[in-house]
Amino acid sequence: MKIRLANAPVSWGIFEFAGLEPPCPWAQVLDEIAETGYVGTELGPYGYLPTDPVQLKSELDRRGLKLLSAFVPVNLVDRGAHETGLESALQVGRLLAALEAPMLVLADNNGSVPELVSQAGRRRGTYLQDWKSLAEGVELVRRRVADELGLTTVFHHHCAGHVETPEETEALLERSQVQLCLDTGHWHYAGGDSVECLKRWGSRVGYLHLKDCHPGIAQKCREQKLDYFAAVKAGLFCPLGEGEVDFPGLLAELARQGYDGWAVVEQDVLVEEREAPGRFARQNREYLQSIGLVKE
């Protein structure tokens, strides 16, 4: 088993959601990702990092970072929006391909349906009745991104979206050929267990987002019926090893399956303390080293 470790702008509070302004400049984020020992990163919202491939490559190279992917949320439920979503994916994908990134992380346009935002972490089962349009949209993007750009598309289940719960993720996987980006924190807040997910869907897991979920904070968020953004601000996604995700068990299952790929540490935060993300990044890497994921 060989796992390479990266971090991502979202750990610094850089989100793709509309209306959330980046709290810090991109150069600071890249500096701190490199300074805390990671060797890869994601793109963040398109336009946050430089979109000129020559400039971006230069900035990444001098920090010793590899660009891996980008999180691309599009409207997949509305068939009439599929072509617009595809163009967004191809635009981002062209930049990824120019820098030889291996994959594109596709997602539903999470956070766009108020009912799903308000019920995040409390829903079970499936919200959608008809999965045909969503699955067709995923397959359209997957095929075109592969054919035109040579990138692998992985799908990111996500709280506050149409594909949040384990049941919803499985409904999509059963109706498509897309690989899964397993986000351990989102999987747990949605009611699942990430080790069990690996045992069932390991052959479809092509990418990992390592995130923890604090059970006490999660319980309070559910009891107080906090929406998704309020839950994140409350510290739902805690430093690795402080929550309910069984990372040693996850590592053992990954080893059993011979996983060979990237793992991206993500601690989604909405904090005002500018030093906190870098401190968390270092702490998270040290925790992964303590359980044997990081080899010095």
Secondary structure, DSSP 8 states (H G I E B T S, - for coil): -EEEEEE-GGGGT--SSTT---SS-HHHHHHHHHHTT--EEE--STTTS---HHHHHHHHHTTT-EEEE-EEEE--S-GGGHHHHHHHHHHHHHHHHHTT--EEEEEE-TT-SHHHHHTTTT--S-S-S--HHHHHHHHHHHHHHHHHH--EEEEE--TTSSS-SHHHHHHHHHH---EEEEEHHHHHHTT--HHHHHHHHGGGEEEEEE----HHHHHHHHHTT--HHHHHHTT-S--TTSSS--HHHHHHHHHHHT-EEEEEE------S-TTHHHHHHHHHHHHHHHTTSS--
